[in-house]
Amino acid sequence: MMAPNLRRKIPQIQSEAASIDLMGAGAPGRLGSQRIIIDDDKLLKQLETECRRHLALYDRFYTETYGARSPAHLEKFIQNAKAEKGTFWDSFGVASLALLKEAGAGRGVRVLSLGSGIGTVETAAARILGADVTGIEYDRDYATVAKRAADWFKANGLTEGGLNLLQGDFLEHDLKGYDILYYFQLGTSDPKALEEKVLRGLKKGGRFVVYQYENRKGYGFPKLAEKSNLTKVDVKEGGLTLHAGAIFTHK
Ligand SMILES: C[S@@+](CC[C@H](N)C(=O)[O-])C[C@H]1O[C@@H](n2cnc3c(N)ncnc32)[C@H](O)[C@@H]1O
């Protein structure tokens, strides 16, 4: 089976970084928020070990399915893991999983990933945290890889929780019944539509988890911030700050 060309799509996501200040709430402090730091070395080491193992598993899936190494950016994620300027360039899952765990992801907890890409974080959340994970991805190539990955993890008995990775538009997906929504900041070109959807569809007490990509000023979603308890989260390991994010708990 021909491996899809996934690398060409990565710069498109990165180039959106410039627009982020326009969507940032920027002042969560005014909204009665709190800030927490996750710096439990033991937990973070465990997550790091598990995430490395997960990428090796993911690579096995990819090689078995497509007869090629998994996309080069996965390799790069590992190489860039401990980066410069005291910031941990975490894209292989540690901060995402720490955030999801902080938001309560675990056995029996229903997580919806909004824009599940090729499913690396999503398969990890099901395998490592044991959460019941659904993911929606618009891009057909990404979604096909993600669905095959989910099937492979399930067939090999590697998932603790449920794992259902679908192709579709998350703006049209029913949010009913989910405890946690996971969103990789900058994952949509229409954050306002997403905000409206979350405001209408996320249940009371449900959490909207925003994994922060690069900007450390704001998370976006100002209306949602007004109607939620907002917890800003930093993850620190060995003096390095990992990219982290925010948890909006719907009031
Ligand atoms: C930055 S990636 C996140 C991948 C993965 N969830 C992670 O945390 O590593 C964001 C993804 O959202 C997808 N996306 C953007 N808008 C979408 C929409 N309306 N419905 C479904 N997927 C969407 C993009 O195609 C992209 O693959």
The ligand as a Gaussian input file, in Angstrom:
#p B3LYP/6-31G(d) Opt

LIG

0 1
 C       -2.683000      20.438000      14.587000
 S       -3.563000      19.022000      14.045000
 C       -3.796000      18.158000      15.566000
 C       -3.448000      16.676000      15.509000
 C       -3.619000      15.902000      16.808000
 N       -4.931000      16.067000      17.411000
 C       -2.542000      16.240000      17.834000
 O       -2.851000      16.714000      18.919000
 O       -1.358000      15.996000      17.547000
 C       -5.145000      19.751000      13.726000
 C       -5.995000      18.946000      12.769000
 O       -7.314000      19.461000      12.746000
 C       -7.858000      19.190000      11.474000
 N       -9.074000      20.011000      11.290000
 C       -9.154000      21.367000      11.151000
 N      -10.442000      21.762000      11.070000
 C      -11.203000      20.628000      11.156000
 C      -12.596000      20.388000      11.151000
 N      -13.486000      21.384000      11.025000
 N      -13.031000      19.111000      11.305000
 C      -12.137000      18.088000      11.431000
 N      -10.797000      18.255000      11.441000
 C      -10.329000      19.517000      11.308000
 C       -6.717000      19.488000      10.520000
 O       -6.893000      18.828000       9.284000
 C       -5.519000      18.964000      11.326000
 O       -5.176000      17.653000      10.947000

